[in-house]
């Protein structure tokens, strides 16, 4: 916790709750940008109140007694504040208020960062390491946000409101953890989506009464996914590259272009996952590391040729996988170099091979979207639609086929 805190107690009238010409008196507690109020069960005429001093004007014994009570209340609040500060507990206006009112319910001890830690611990055997790493990054953003926005190292779950969510969104957009890596709109939404899942988990466990996300809507921008067209893919396949690393990266990338395998599934692809099908065809039968959904992809000749090349390597029996292990970072670094050599202007990443399979290799050659979805291992067809977009060129081909079909029908009718 912070060793220095901003703390204040001020007494004020709540004009909006005036009854019979008198307004109720409240004690307002402020600590490190958090604020709450306590009703003191006293009512005062506005003309008998000194707003600047936060006290009654001592016109009579009753008002003087009220001022004595206010100072006693201030002393008790300060005392609770100091006890909590010395104990090292979470220090907010609400914790001091609860201590003053004698509220010690267990659920009031649940904090946001406690929730994040509990969630991440519970999810260690459920989520893949890559997904869990993203939750750790979101937690890091929460810690920095709490420190800068609330001057605190944590916040109680019961203190979370809609305003917290919108402030956190603004913070992520404008205060990247790394100056060189600001969050895009969709990156910001991903952090909020992960926070929402944690808060929903808290709500299901009844650790929070009202979900601050109830009226918040995630606002993703649907981007068009880039891919290599047929000409670019052909140039890449024919490229003569100088180093072993670049040649290997090119082979793995092209293999993914003809199979749709994601990086982790390709790197872990084992000989036992290549099975024989009907008519002497060979298939990849595996499960996606991301969601454990089964993937069945018939091997096209370009993919078979690449696979056969690596089959004769001496160390294939040692590594137990078809292809050598290359990190995703090294893969993407090499792809930038390859793009420059080939004169490809697009920003090459390994995942772009998956997009190429979904569009150039399959959709553009008449493979139904439902079949593409199965081969990609998607649980929803809508996910495939993002990858396999219907391009203007494809629309033109479809309309040309329709025109030819209509013309043939007319010729048949004439005959």
JOHUTA-V732868 format. One record per residue. RES is the residue in three letters. NEAR is the number of other C-alpha atoms within 10 Angstrom. Layout:
# JOHUTA-V732868
res:RES near:NEAR
res:RES near:NEAR
This chain:
# JOHUTA-V732868
res:UNK near:14
res:UNK near:13
res:UNK near:7
res:UNK near:9
res:UNK near:15
res:UNK near:10
res:UNK near:16
res:UNK near:15
res:UNK near:19
res:UNK near:17
res:UNK near:25
res:UNK near:22
res:UNK near:25
res:UNK near:15
res:UNK near:14
res:UNK near:8
res:UNK near:11
res:UNK near:15
res:UNK near:12
res:UNK near:7
res:UNK near:11
res:UNK near:18
res:UNK near:20
res:UNK near:20
res:UNK near:25
res:UNK near:21
res:UNK near:21
res:UNK near:18
res:UNK near:23
res:UNK near:19
res:UNK near:22
res:UNK near:19
res:UNK near:14
res:UNK near:19
res:UNK near:16
res:UNK near:16
res:UNK near:18
res:UNK near:15
res:UNK near:14
res:UNK near:14
res:UNK near:8
res:UNK near:12
res:UNK near:18
res:UNK near:18
res:UNK near:16
res:UNK near:18
res:UNK near:10
res:UNK near:14
res:UNK near:19
res:UNK near:15
res:UNK near:15
res:UNK near:9
res:UNK near:11
res:UNK near:18
res:UNK near:22
res:UNK near:26
res:UNK near:17
res:UNK near:15
res:UNK near:9
res:UNK near:9
res:UNK near:9
res:UNK near:11
res:UNK near:17
res:UNK near:15
res:UNK near:12
res:UNK near:18
res:UNK near:17
res:UNK near:14
res:UNK near:13
res:UNK near:21
res:UNK near:13
res:UNK near:12
res:UNK near:17
res:UNK near:17
res:UNK near:13
res:UNK near:15
res:UNK near:20
res:UNK near:17
res:UNK near:15
res:UNK near:16
res:UNK near:21
res:UNK near:13
res:UNK near:13
res:UNK near:16
res:UNK near:19
res:UNK near:10
res:UNK near:9
res:UNK near:11
res:UNK near:13
res:UNK near:20
res:UNK near:25
res:UNK near:28
res:UNK near:22
res:UNK near:22
res:UNK near:23
res:UNK near:27
res:UNK near:21
res:UNK near:15
res:UNK near:17
res:UNK near:17
res:UNK near:11
res:UNK near:9
res:UNK near:12
res:UNK near:11
res:UNK near:8
res:UNK near:8
res:UNK near:13
res:UNK near:17
res:UNK near:17
res:UNK near:16
res:UNK near:19
res:UNK near:25
res:UNK near:19
res:UNK near:15
res:UNK near:19
res:UNK near:21
res:UNK near:15
res:UNK near:13
res:UNK near:17
res:UNK near:19
res:UNK near:12
res:UNK near:11
res:UNK near:15
res:UNK near:12
res:UNK near:10
res:UNK near:11
res:UNK near:15
res:UNK near:13
res:UNK near:13
res:UNK near:9
res:UNK near:14
res:UNK near:17
res:UNK near:13
res:UNK near:14
res:UNK near:23
res:UNK near:14
res:UNK near:13
res:UNK near:20
res:UNK near:21
res:UNK near:13
res:UNK near:18
res:UNK near:22
res:UNK near:16
res:UNK near:19
res:UNK near:20
res:UNK near:18
res:UNK near:15
res:UNK near:12
res:UNK near:15
res:UNK near:16
res:UNK near:20
res:UNK near:22
res:UNK near:18
res:UNK near:21
res:UNK near:22
res:UNK near:21
res:UNK near:25
res:UNK near:19
res:UNK near:16
res:UNK near:18
res:UNK near:14
res:UNK near:13
res:UNK near:11
res:UNK near:15
res:UNK near:17
res:UNK near:14
res:UNK near:12
res:UNK near:19
res:UNK near:16
res:UNK near:12
res:UNK near:18
res:UNK near:24
res:UNK near:15
res:UNK near:12
res:UNK near:14
res:UNK near:15
res:UNK near:14
res:UNK near:8
res:UNK near:9
res:UNK near:7
res:UNK near:8
res:UNK near:15
res:UNK near:19
res:UNK near:12
res:UNK near:14
res:UNK near:15
res:UNK near:14
res:UNK near:22
res:UNK near:20
res:UNK near:19
res:UNK near:21
res:UNK near:22
res:UNK near:16
res:UNK near:17
res:UNK near:20
res:UNK near:19
res:UNK near:13
res:UNK near:20
res:UNK near:24
res:UNK near:18
res:UNK near:15
res:UNK near:21
res:UNK near:15
res:UNK near:11
res:UNK near:9
res:UNK near:11
res:UNK near:20
res:UNK near:22
res:UNK near:11
res:UNK near:15
res:UNK near:18
res:UNK near:21
res:UNK near:22
res:UNK near:11
res:UNK near:7
res:UNK near:13
res:UNK near:10
res:UNK near:13
res:UNK near:11
res:UNK near:12
res:UNK near:10
res:UNK near:8
res:UNK near:9
res:UNK near:10
res:UNK near:13
res:UNK near:18
res:UNK near:25
res:UNK near:22
res:UNK near:13
res:UNK near:14
res:UNK near:10
res:UNK near:16
res:UNK near:19
res:UNK near:12
res:UNK near:13
res:UNK near:22
res:UNK near:15
res:UNK near:9
res:UNK near:14
res:UNK near:14
res:UNK near:15
res:UNK near:8
res:UNK near:8
res:UNK near:9
res:UNK near:14
res:UNK near:19
res:UNK near:16
res:UNK near:20
res:UNK near:21
res:UNK near:22
res:UNK near:22
res:UNK near:24
res:UNK near:29
res:UNK near:24
res:UNK near:24
res:UNK near:24
res:UNK near:29
res:UNK near:24
res:UNK near:28
res:UNK near:28
res:UNK near:27
res:UNK near:22
res:UNK near:21
res:UNK near:14
res:UNK near:17
res:UNK near:20
res:UNK near:18
res:UNK near:18
res:UNK near:19
res:UNK near:17
res:UNK near:16
res:UNK near:12
res:UNK near:16
res:UNK near:18
res:UNK near:14
res:UNK near:13
res:UNK near:11
res:UNK near:7
res:UNK near:6
res:UNK near:7
res:UNK near:12
res:UNK near:17
res:UNK near:20
res:UNK near:22
res:UNK near:18
res:UNK near:21
res:UNK near:15
res:UNK near:18
res:UNK near:14
res:UNK near:15
res:UNK near:12
res:UNK near:10
res:UNK near:14
res:UNK near:16
res:UNK near:20
res:UNK near:18
res:UNK near:21
res:UNK near:18
res:UNK near:19
res:UNK near:14
res:UNK near:12
res:UNK near:15
res:UNK near:18
res:UNK near:14
res:UNK near:14
res:UNK near:16
res:UNK near:18
res:UNK near:11
res:UNK near:12
res:UNK near:17
res:UNK near:16
res:UNK near:9
res:UNK near:12
res:UNK near:9
res:UNK near:14
res:UNK near:16
res:UNK near:11
res:UNK near:7
res:UNK near:13
res:UNK near:14
res:UNK near:20
res:UNK near:24
res:UNK near:24
res:UNK near:17
res:UNK near:14
res:UNK near:14
res:UNK near:12
res:UNK near:15
res:UNK near:11
res:UNK near:12
res:UNK near:22
res:UNK near:18
res:UNK near:16
res:UNK near:20
res:UNK near:20
res:UNK near:16
res:UNK near:13
res:UNK near:21
res:UNK near:17
res:UNK near:13
res:UNK near:13
res:UNK near:16
res:UNK near:12
res:UNK near:16
res:UNK near:10
res:UNK near:14
res:UNK near:13
res:UNK near:23
res:UNK near:19
res:UNK near:23
res:UNK near:19
res:UNK near:22
res:UNK near:27
res:UNK near:27
res:UNK near:25
res:UNK near:27
res:UNK near:27
res:UNK near:29
res:UNK near:29
res:UNK near:21
res:UNK near:21
res:UNK near:20
res:UNK near:20
res:UNK near:22
res:UNK near:11
res:UNK near:12
res:UNK near:13
res:UNK near:11
res:UNK near:19
res:UNK near:13
res:UNK near:13
res:UNK near:23
res:UNK near:21
res:UNK near:18
res:UNK near:21
res:UNK near:25
res:UNK near:23
res:UNK near:18
res:UNK near:13
res:UNK near:11
res:UNK near:14
res:UNK near:11
res:UNK near:12
res:UNK near:20
res:UNK near:15
res:UNK near:15
res:UNK near:23
res:UNK near:26
res:UNK near:18
res:UNK near:14
res:UNK near:13
res:UNK near:9
res:UNK near:10
res:UNK near:17
res:UNK near:12
res:UNK near:11
res:UNK near:15
res:UNK near:14
res:UNK near:12
res:UNK near:12
res:UNK near:12
res:UNK near:12
res:UNK near:12
res:UNK near:12
res:UNK near:12
res:UNK near:12
res:UNK near:12
res:UNK near:12
res:UNK near:12
res:UNK near:11
res:UNK near:10
res:UNK near:9
res:UNK near:8
res:UNK near:7
res:UNK near:6
